[in-house]
């Protein structure tokens, strides 16, 4: 099936089987996401304090500023991750993948607001060997910029056979994810969910946990990049399928008829969820894909949105929601459809929109009420706007609908305003690349920009695309999209304010709800349009700002911001950097001196 703009799409009967013909180990390794074996989440970890308080004390999501009033619980949540190669078939099509602890998606990281998260990552990628690093999406990394996980930016890659320990405070709460940040490696399988429990005014009965939405590719990520960056190559990298919690069926007969001899099992198995009749359930939606905008819905059920990314919002109701790569939404769903018949079953849907290069854009999962037979496929029909063509290429819900629960007004005129154009071009070798702010980026794995700032060296090669904002405390970014594609813009180290989004150039004055604008860490810039962001540049470090489409970042659509460099040098100059920062670079230097690092893309 090609890329289609559509309101409702007919689903082939070959994709709707609910009786799995493969075991969970064959499809997803050691992961239990998407099965009834995945445990319900508690409302927080541990027990109430002796005086009856939650771990975060009496802080609330509506009355406290999470950026300035983060609790310090003293609890440490430690995880050990081994990244290695494996063979699984998430949709029945067998392929070589990269796994975290033998699982796709990787293990859940869970913490309370204010806990310290410690993750020991061991690089066991072999045959062939590769470097790696892991980014903890949406975490501010205040005081720990070297643990942001962007190689060439904040660290050297973790060399094969070596490890690196990430340590950071869960200073925001809600739903997020982790993923490799080395080339487009995460498209090969290195992804997993994160849940940070915190205060909420929303009332619900059951936390079903993460619902990860991801386009899926049957070829290795490196082969896809080689084709994309070959002379005459295309920037459109079509996905082969779409997954919910790492599962979906695939039309194996069609693949075989086209001459594909890869082992493929029909009706491999889809994700299943159990709803308790009459109860309200929290679902934590994550677009963990490489490219596609997802349009998510559950037949017959209205969703109440209570958070976008790590930001609680004033609740609003939708029947379908769009999420670009990297975006998250926490939604509440009450099991009261079909007269609350406990034998009811419904389709959960996530469709890749028409802006995505997708061969099979439809992902299905099954939702079963208490007494429904989990071996019988639902027969429910989609909402009329489940594939709303007005939103196919655009955007998340309207800015005026998404209002943060805790109000923070926009500061006055920013100290710095930076215009950054998105441009596509072909170089002298006829290779398609992206320019962002006039530069197509290529990072240097052996010389992280953060290390240079700490040592007082601010002379960055132009190709690194590093922007020094000096002592500026407020920065405004005017992103201008000069092409037909949609781009989810992600800023590390900060939540930004979304001041304006629309077609054409910004008029220089329009700000949507300046008393309390949208805040989040990923926002779409629409085709031939503009996106105006602002952030309080008070977190010293080096922070990536890039399109979160993996193929675009690989093609040079990446930049880095230096904020408060004098403070970086004051805090960490001399012997202030943790020894692990130098250690991971020494190990990478030693490995890369005797092994060829085949960095054919930007590296980020």
C-alpha positions as CSV (number, residue, x, y, z in Angstrom):
1,X,0.0,0.0,0.0
2,X,1.4,3.4,-0.9
3,X,1.2,6.7,0.9
4,X,-2.4,7.8,1.0
5,X,-4.2,10.9,2.4
6,X,-7.4,9.4,3.7
7,X,-10.2,9.9,6.2
8,X,-10.7,6.2,6.8
9,X,-8.6,3.3,5.4
10,X,-9.9,-0.2,4.8
11,X,-7.7,-2.7,6.6
12,X,-6.8,-5.9,4.8
13,X,-8.2,-9.0,6.5
14,X,-4.6,-10.4,6.4
15,X,-3.7,-7.8,9.0
16,X,-6.5,-8.2,11.5
17,X,-5.8,-11.6,13.0
18,X,-5.7,-11.6,16.8
19,X,-4.6,-15.2,17.4
20,X,-0.8,-15.0,17.4
21,X,1.1,-17.6,15.3
22,X,4.5,-16.6,16.9
23,X,5.5,-16.6,20.5
24,X,6.3,-13.3,22.2
25,X,10.0,-14.3,22.3
26,X,10.0,-14.7,18.6
27,X,8.3,-11.3,17.9
28,X,9.7,-9.1,20.7
29,X,12.4,-11.1,22.7
30,X,12.1,-10.6,26.4
31,X,9.7,-7.6,26.2
32,X,6.2,-8.1,27.6
33,X,4.8,-4.8,26.2
34,X,1.6,-5.4,24.2
35,X,0.6,-8.5,26.2
36,X,-1.6,-9.2,29.2
37,X,1.6,-10.1,31.1
38,X,2.8,-6.5,31.2
39,X,1.9,-5.3,34.7
40,X,-0.3,-2.4,35.5
41,X,1.6,0.5,36.9
42,X,1.3,1.8,40.5
43,X,0.5,5.5,41.0
44,X,4.0,5.9,42.5
45,X,6.9,3.8,43.6
46,X,7.3,2.9,47.2
47,X,5.2,4.0,50.2
48,X,3.7,7.2,51.5
49,X,6.1,9.0,53.9
50,X,5.5,8.6,57.6
51,X,3.4,11.8,57.6
52,X,1.2,10.5,54.8
53,X,2.8,12.5,52.0
54,X,3.6,11.3,48.5
55,X,7.3,11.0,47.6
56,X,7.2,14.5,46.2
57,X,5.6,15.9,49.3
58,X,2.8,18.4,49.0
59,X,3.8,19.6,45.5
60,X,1.0,19.7,42.9
61,X,0.8,19.8,39.1
62,X,-1.3,23.0,39.2
63,X,0.2,25.0,42.0
64,X,4.0,24.5,41.7
65,X,6.5,25.3,39.0
66,X,8.2,22.0,38.1
67,X,11.2,23.8,36.7
68,X,12.1,25.5,40.0
69,X,10.5,23.3,42.7
70,X,11.8,19.8,41.9
71,X,11.9,17.6,45.1
72,X,15.0,15.6,45.9
73,X,13.8,12.3,47.2
74,X,17.2,10.7,47.8
75,X,15.9,7.5,46.0
76,X,18.1,5.9,43.4
77,X,16.6,3.8,40.5
78,X,19.4,1.7,39.0
79,X,19.2,-0.2,35.7
80,X,21.7,-2.3,33.8
81,X,21.3,-2.2,30.0
82,X,23.2,-4.5,27.6
83,X,22.9,-3.5,23.9
84,X,23.4,-6.3,21.5
85,X,22.3,-7.7,18.2
86,X,19.5,-10.2,17.9
87,X,17.0,-11.8,15.5
88,X,13.2,-11.2,16.0
89,X,10.1,-10.7,13.9
90,X,7.9,-7.9,15.4
91,X,5.5,-8.2,12.6
92,X,6.3,-11.7,11.5
93,X,9.0,-10.6,9.1
94,X,12.3,-11.9,10.5
95,X,15.2,-9.4,10.7
96,X,18.4,-8.6,12.5
97,X,17.9,-5.9,15.1
98,X,19.5,-4.1,18.0
99,X,18.1,-5.0,21.4
100,X,18.2,-3.7,24.9
101,X,18.5,-6.6,27.3
102,X,17.2,-8.8,24.6
103,X,14.0,-6.8,24.3
104,X,12.2,-4.7,21.7
105,X,10.9,-2.3,22.9
106,X,13.5,-2.1,25.7
107,X,12.8,-2.4,29.4
108,X,10.6,0.2,31.1
109,X,12.5,2.8,33.3
110,X,10.3,3.9,36.2
111,X,10.9,6.5,38.9
112,X,9.3,9.1,41.1
113,X,9.7,12.8,40.5
114,X,12.9,13.8,42.2
115,X,14.5,10.4,42.1
116,X,18.0,9.9,40.7
117,X,18.1,7.5,37.6
118,X,21.2,5.5,37.1
119,X,21.6,3.4,33.9
120,X,24.7,1.4,33.3
121,X,24.9,0.9,29.5
122,X,27.2,-1.8,28.1
123,X,27.9,-1.9,24.4
124,X,27.8,-5.5,23.3
125,X,27.2,-4.8,19.6
126,X,29.3,-7.1,17.5
127,X,29.6,-8.7,14.1
128,X,30.0,-5.9,13.1
129,X,30.9,-3.7,16.0
130,X,29.5,-0.2,16.3
131,X,29.7,2.6,18.8
132,X,26.5,3.7,20.6
133,X,25.0,6.2,23.0
134,X,21.6,6.6,24.6
135,X,19.6,9.8,24.9
136,X,17.0,10.2,27.7
137,X,14.5,12.2,25.8
138,X,13.0,15.2,27.6
139,X,15.2,15.2,30.7
140,X,16.8,18.5,31.4
141,X,20.1,17.2,32.6
142,X,20.6,20.2,34.9
143,X,24.1,19.8,36.3
144,X,24.8,16.7,34.2
145,X,25.1,17.8,30.6
146,X,27.6,15.0,29.8
147,X,24.8,12.5,30.4
148,X,22.5,13.8,27.7
149,X,23.7,11.1,25.3
150,X,24.4,12.9,22.1
151,X,27.7,11.8,20.7
152,X,29.9,14.5,19.2
153,X,27.9,16.9,21.3
154,X,28.0,15.9,24.9
155,X,30.1,12.7,24.9
156,X,32.1,10.3,22.8
157,X,30.3,7.2,21.7
158,X,30.6,4.1,23.9
159,X,33.2,1.9,22.3
160,X,32.3,-1.8,21.6
161,X,33.0,-3.9,24.7
162,X,32.9,-0.8,26.9
163,X,30.3,0.7,29.2
164,X,29.1,4.1,30.4
165,X,27.0,5.0,33.4
166,X,24.4,7.7,32.9
167,X,23.2,9.5,36.1
168,X,20.6,12.2,36.2
169,X,17.7,13.6,38.3
170,X,14.1,13.0,37.2
171,X,13.4,16.7,37.4
172,X,10.2,16.5,35.3
173,X,7.4,14.0,35.5
174,X,5.1,12.1,33.1
175,X,5.9,10.0,30.1
176,X,9.0,9.8,27.9
177,X,11.3,7.4,26.2
178,X,15.0,6.6,25.6
179,X,16.7,5.9,22.3
180,X,20.1,5.6,20.7
181,X,21.5,8.8,19.4
182,X,24.3,7.4,17.3
183,X,23.5,7.9,13.6
184,X,20.0,6.5,12.9
185,X,20.7,3.5,15.2
186,X,17.5,3.8,17.1
187,X,15.5,2.8,14.0
188,X,17.2,-0.6,14.4
189,X,15.5,-1.2,17.7
190,X,17.3,0.7,20.6
191,X,14.2,2.3,22.1
192,X,12.3,2.0,25.4
193,X,9.7,3.7,27.6
194,X,10.2,5.9,30.6
195,X,7.6,6.7,33.3
196,X,8.2,9.3,36.0
197,X,5.4,9.4,38.6
198,X,4.4,12.7,39.9
199,X,1.4,14.8,41.1
200,X,-1.7,14.9,39.1
201,X,-5.1,16.5,39.5
202,X,-6.6,14.0,37.0
203,X,-8.7,11.2,38.4
204,X,-8.3,7.7,37.0
205,X,-8.4,4.1,38.2
206,X,-5.8,2.2,36.3
207,X,-2.5,3.1,34.7
208,X,-2.0,0.8,31.7
209,X,1.5,2.2,31.1
210,X,3.3,3.0,27.8
211,X,1.7,2.7,24.3
212,X,4.6,3.0,21.9
213,X,3.8,3.9,18.3
214,X,6.5,3.3,15.8
215,X,7.0,3.0,12.1
216,X,9.1,-0.1,11.3
217,X,11.7,-0.9,8.6
218,X,12.6,-4.4,7.3
219,X,16.1,-3.4,6.2
220,X,18.9,-2.4,8.6
221,X,19.1,1.3,9.4
222,X,22.7,1.6,8.0
223,X,21.6,0.1,4.6
224,X,18.8,2.6,4.5
225,X,21.2,5.5,5.2
226,X,23.6,4.3,2.6
227,X,20.9,4.3,-0.1
228,X,19.6,7.7,1.1
229,X,23.0,9.3,1.0
230,X,24.2,7.7,-2.3
231,X,24.5,9.9,-5.4
232,X,21.0,10.4,-6.7
233,X,19.5,8.9,-3.6
234,X,16.1,9.9,-2.3
235,X,15.4,11.6,1.1
236,X,12.1,9.6,1.3
237,X,12.8,6.4,3.3
238,X,9.5,4.4,3.2
239,X,8.7,2.3,6.3
240,X,7.4,-1.3,5.8
241,X,4.9,-1.4,8.6
242,X,3.6,0.4,11.7
243,X,3.6,-1.0,15.2
244,X,1.9,-0.5,18.5
245,X,4.1,-1.6,21.4
246,X,6.4,-3.3,19.0
247,X,3.7,-5.5,17.3
248,X,1.6,-5.7,14.2
249,X,0.8,-8.3,11.4
250,X,2.3,-8.1,8.0
251,X,1.2,-9.3,4.5
252,X,3.8,-12.1,4.1
253,X,2.1,-13.4,0.9
254,X,2.5,-10.1,-0.9
255,X,6.2,-9.9,0.1
256,X,6.8,-13.4,-1.1
257,X,5.0,-12.7,-4.4
258,X,7.4,-9.7,-4.9
259,X,10.3,-12.1,-4.6
260,X,11.3,-11.5,-1.0
261,X,12.6,-14.8,0.5
262,X,13.1,-13.6,4.0
263,X,11.3,-15.8,6.6
264,X,7.9,-14.3,7.3
265,X,5.1,-15.6,9.4
266,X,1.5,-14.3,8.8
267,X,-0.6,-13.2,11.8
268,X,2.5,-12.9,14.0
269,X,0.5,-11.2,16.7
270,X,-0.8,-7.8,17.7
271,X,-0.8,-5.9,21.0
272,X,-3.7,-6.5,23.3
273,X,-5.0,-4.4,26.2
274,X,-7.5,-5.2,28.9
275,X,-10.0,-2.5,30.0
276,X,-12.1,-2.9,33.2
277,X,-15.7,-2.0,32.4
278,X,-16.7,1.4,33.8
279,X,-13.1,2.3,34.9
280,X,-11.0,5.1,33.7
281,X,-7.6,4.1,32.3
282,X,-4.4,6.2,31.8
283,X,-2.5,5.4,28.6
284,X,0.9,6.9,28.0
285,X,1.3,7.5,24.2
286,X,4.8,7.8,22.7
287,X,5.7,8.3,19.1
288,X,9.0,6.3,19.1
289,X,9.3,6.0,15.4
290,X,12.0,7.2,13.0
291,X,9.8,9.3,10.6
292,X,6.0,9.1,10.6
293,X,3.4,11.3,12.2
294,X,1.0,9.1,14.0
295,X,-2.8,9.6,14.2
296,X,-4.0,7.6,17.3
297,X,-7.6,6.7,18.3
298,X,-9.7,4.0,19.9
299,X,-13.0,3.1,18.3
300,X,-16.0,4.3,20.2
301,X,-13.9,6.0,23.0
302,X,-13.2,9.6,23.7
303,X,-9.8,10.4,25.1
304,X,-9.1,13.2,27.7
305,X,-5.6,14.6,27.2
306,X,-3.9,15.5,30.5
307,X,-0.3,15.9,29.4
308,X,1.8,16.8,26.3
309,X,5.4,15.6,26.6
310,X,6.5,16.3,30.2
311,X,3.9,19.1,30.7
312,X,0.5,18.6,32.4
313,X,-2.2,20.5,30.5
314,X,-5.7,21.6,31.2
315,X,-7.8,18.5,30.2
316,X,-9.4,18.5,26.8
317,X,-11.3,15.8,24.9
318,X,-10.5,14.3,21.5
319,X,-11.5,11.3,19.5
320,X,-8.1,11.2,17.7
321,X,-4.7,12.7,18.4
322,X,-1.7,13.4,16.2
323,X,1.8,12.8,17.5
324,X,5.0,13.6,15.6
325,X,8.2,11.6,16.3
326,X,9.4,12.2,19.9
327,X,6.1,13.7,21.1
328,X,4.1,12.1,23.9
329,X,0.5,12.5,25.2
330,X,-1.0,11.1,28.4
331,X,-4.7,10.4,27.9
332,X,-7.5,9.1,30.0
333,X,-10.1,6.6,28.5
334,X,-13.2,5.4,30.3
335,X,-14.4,1.9,29.4
336,X,-18.1,3.0,28.9
337,X,-18.7,2.4,25.2
338,X,-21.3,0.1,23.8
339,X,-23.5,0.5,26.9
340,X,-20.6,-0.7,29.0
341,X,-21.1,-4.3,27.9
342,X,-18.3,-6.3,29.6
343,X,-18.0,-8.6,26.5
344,X,-17.1,-5.6,24.2
345,X,-14.0,-5.4,22.1
346,X,-12.6,-2.5,20.1
347,X,-9.8,-1.7,17.7
348,X,-7.0,0.7,18.8
349,X,-5.6,2.4,15.7
350,X,-2.6,4.4,14.8
351,X,-2.2,5.5,11.2
352,X,0.9,7.0,9.6
353,X,-0.3,10.2,8.0
354,X,0.1,11.2,4.3
355,X,3.3,13.1,5.1
356,X,5.0,9.8,5.9
357,X,6.6,7.5,3.4
358,X,4.7,4.3,4.4
359,X,4.1,1.1,2.5
360,X,1.7,-0.2,5.2
361,X,0.6,2.8,7.3
362,X,-1.9,1.1,9.6
363,X,-1.2,-0.2,13.1
364,X,-3.9,-2.1,15.0
365,X,-4.1,-3.4,18.6
366,X,-7.1,-4.9,20.3
367,X,-8.9,-3.6,23.4
368,X,-10.9,-6.1,25.4
369,X,-13.4,-5.4,28.2
370,X,-13.5,-7.8,31.2
371,X,-15.5,-10.7,29.7
372,X,-14.5,-10.4,26.1
373,X,-12.9,-13.3,24.3
374,X,-9.3,-12.2,23.5
375,X,-9.1,-14.7,20.6
376,X,-11.9,-13.0,18.7
377,X,-11.1,-9.9,16.6
378,X,-13.1,-6.7,17.3
379,X,-15.6,-5.6,14.7
380,X,-15.8,-1.9,15.7
381,X,-15.6,1.0,13.3
382,X,-13.2,4.0,13.4
383,X,-14.2,7.5,14.4
384,X,-14.9,9.6,11.3
385,X,-11.9,11.9,12.0
386,X,-9.5,9.0,12.9
387,X,-7.5,9.9,9.7
388,X,-8.5,13.6,9.6
389,X,-6.9,14.8,6.3
390,X,-6.7,18.4,7.7
391,X,-4.2,17.1,10.2
392,X,-2.4,14.6,8.0
393,X,0.7,16.7,7.6
394,X,0.5,19.0,10.3
395,X,0.2,19.5,13.4
396,X,-0.5,18.5,16.9
397,X,-3.8,19.8,18.4
398,X,-4.3,23.6,18.0
399,X,-2.1,25.8,20.2
400,X,-5.1,27.5,21.7
401,X,-6.4,24.1,22.9
402,X,-3.2,22.9,24.6
403,X,-2.8,25.0,27.7
404,X,-0.3,24.1,30.4
405,X,-1.9,23.4,33.8
406,X,0.7,25.6,35.7
407,X,0.8,29.0,34.0
408,X,4.1,30.5,33.0
409,X,4.0,33.7,31.0
410,X,6.4,34.5,28.2
411,X,9.2,36.9,29.2
412,X,9.5,40.2,27.4
413,X,11.8,40.7,24.5
414,X,14.4,38.0,24.2
415,X,18.1,38.7,24.6
416,X,18.8,36.9,21.4
417,X,16.6,36.1,18.4
418,X,17.9,33.6,15.9
419,X,16.3,32.8,12.5
420,X,17.0,29.3,11.3
421,X,15.9,28.2,7.8
422,X,15.3,24.6,6.8
423,X,16.7,24.0,3.3
424,X,17.2,20.9,1.1
425,X,19.9,20.7,-1.5
426,X,22.1,18.3,-3.5
427,X,25.8,18.6,-3.2
428,X,28.4,18.4,-5.9
429,X,28.2,14.6,-5.7
430,X,24.4,14.7,-6.2
431,X,23.8,13.6,-2.6
432,X,20.6,14.9,-1.0
433,X,21.3,16.8,2.3
434,X,19.7,19.2,4.6
435,X,20.9,22.6,5.7
436,X,19.7,24.0,9.0
437,X,20.6,27.6,9.6
438,X,22.7,27.5,6.5
439,X,24.8,24.5,7.5
440,X,24.6,20.7,6.9
441,X,26.0,19.3,10.1
442,X,28.6,16.6,10.6
443,X,29.7,15.9,14.2
444,X,33.1,14.8,15.4
445,X,32.7,11.7,17.6
446,X,36.2,12.1,19.0
447,X,35.8,15.7,20.0
448,X,32.5,16.5,21.8
449,X,31.6,20.2,21.7
450,X,30.9,20.1,25.5
451,X,34.5,19.0,26.2
452,X,35.8,22.0,24.1
453,X,33.5,24.5,26.0
454,X,34.7,23.1,29.4
455,X,38.3,23.7,28.3
456,X,37.6,27.2,27.1
457,X,37.9,26.5,23.3
458,X,35.0,28.1,21.5
459,X,36.5,27.8,18.0
460,X,34.1,25.2,16.5
461,X,34.4,24.0,12.9
462,X,31.6,25.4,10.9
463,X,30.4,21.9,9.9
464,X,29.5,21.2,13.6
465,X,26.8,23.9,13.4
466,X,27.4,25.1,17.0
467,X,25.7,28.4,18.0
468,X,27.0,30.2,21.0
469,X,24.3,32.1,22.9
470,X,26.8,33.4,25.5
471,X,25.2,34.8,28.7
472,X,21.8,35.4,27.1
473,X,19.1,34.2,29.5
474,X,16.2,34.2,26.9
475,X,16.5,33.0,23.3
476,X,13.9,33.1,20.6
477,X,14.1,30.8,17.6
478,X,12.3,31.5,14.4
479,X,12.3,28.3,12.3
480,X,11.4,28.8,8.7
481,X,10.5,25.7,6.6
482,X,11.2,26.3,3.0
483,X,10.0,23.0,1.7
484,X,7.0,20.6,1.5
485,X,7.9,18.3,4.5
486,X,6.8,18.2,8.1
487,X,9.6,18.5,10.7
488,X,9.3,17.7,14.4
489,X,11.8,20.0,16.1
490,X,13.3,18.8,19.4
491,X,15.4,20.8,21.8
492,X,17.6,19.0,24.4
493,X,18.0,20.4,27.9
494,X,14.9,22.6,27.9
495,X,11.2,22.8,27.5
496,X,10.5,25.6,25.1
497,X,7.5,28.0,24.8
498,X,5.7,27.6,21.5
499,X,4.8,31.2,20.5
500,X,3.5,30.8,17.0
501,X,3.0,28.2,14.3
502,X,1.5,28.6,10.9
503,X,1.8,28.9,7.2
504,X,4.4,31.2,5.5
505,X,6.7,33.5,7.4
506,X,6.1,34.8,10.9
507,X,4.6,38.3,11.0
508,X,7.1,39.2,13.8
509,X,4.4,39.9,16.4
510,X,1.8,37.2,16.8
511,X,2.1,35.2,20.0
512,X,-0.5,32.6,20.9
513,X,-1.6,33.1,24.6
514,X,1.5,35.0,25.9
515,X,0.1,34.6,29.4
516,X,0.6,30.8,29.3
517,X,1.9,29.5,26.0
518,X,2.3,25.8,25.0
519,X,5.4,24.2,26.6
520,X,6.9,21.0,25.4
521,X,10.2,19.6,24.0
522,X,9.0,18.6,20.5
523,X,6.8,20.7,18.1
524,X,6.1,20.4,14.4
525,X,7.0,23.0,11.9
526,X,4.5,22.6,9.0
527,X,5.3,22.5,5.3
528,X,6.1,25.9,3.9
529,X,5.5,27.4,7.3
530,X,7.0,28.8,10.5
531,X,7.5,27.8,14.1
532,X,8.5,30.4,16.7
533,X,10.0,29.0,19.9
534,X,11.5,30.6,23.0
535,X,13.4,29.2,25.9
536,X,14.9,30.4,29.1
537,X,18.6,29.7,28.5
538,X,19.6,29.1,32.1
539,X,20.8,25.5,31.9
540,X,24.5,25.6,31.3
541,X,25.7,23.2,28.7
542,X,25.7,22.2,25.0
543,X,22.3,21.2,23.8
544,X,21.2,19.6,20.5
545,X,18.4,21.2,18.4
546,X,17.3,19.1,15.5
547,X,14.6,17.5,13.4
548,X,13.6,14.2,15.1
549,X,13.1,12.4,11.8
550,X,16.0,10.1,12.0
551,X,16.8,10.3,8.3
552,X,16.7,14.1,8.3
553,X,19.1,14.3,11.3
554,X,21.4,11.8,9.5
555,X,21.3,14.1,6.4
556,X,22.6,17.1,8.4
557,X,19.5,18.5,9.9
558,X,21.1,19.1,13.3
559,X,22.5,21.9,15.3
560,X,23.9,22.5,18.8
561,X,23.4,25.4,21.2
562,X,25.9,26.6,23.8
563,X,24.2,28.2,26.7
564,X,26.0,30.0,29.6
565,X,29.5,29.0,28.5
566,X,31.2,31.0,31.3
567,X,29.2,29.1,33.8
568,X,30.1,25.8,32.2
569,X,33.8,26.7,32.6
570,X,33.3,27.9,36.1
571,X,31.6,24.8,37.3
572,X,33.4,22.1,35.4
573,X,36.7,23.6,34.1
574,X,39.9,22.1,35.4
575,X,39.0,19.0,37.4
576,X,35.3,19.6,37.6
577,X,34.3,17.1,34.9
578,X,33.5,13.6,36.0
579,X,36.3,11.1,35.1
580,X,33.9,9.0,33.1
581,X,33.7,11.8,30.5
582,X,37.4,11.5,29.7
583,X,37.3,7.7,30.1
584,X,34.6,7.2,27.4
585,X,36.6,9.4,25.0
586,X,39.9,7.6,25.7
587,X,38.2,4.3,25.0
588,X,36.6,5.5,21.8
589,X,39.9,7.1,20.6
590,X,41.6,3.8,21.2
591,X,39.0,1.8,19.4
592,X,38.6,4.2,16.5
593,X,42.4,4.3,15.9
594,X,42.4,0.6,14.9
595,X,38.9,0.3,13.5
596,X,37.3,2.1,10.6
597,X,34.4,4.3,11.8
598,X,32.1,4.3,8.8
599,X,30.4,7.6,9.5
600,X,28.6,8.2,6.3
601,X,26.0,10.6,7.7
602,X,26.0,13.5,10.2
603,X,26.6,11.0,13.0
604,X,23.8,12.4,15.1
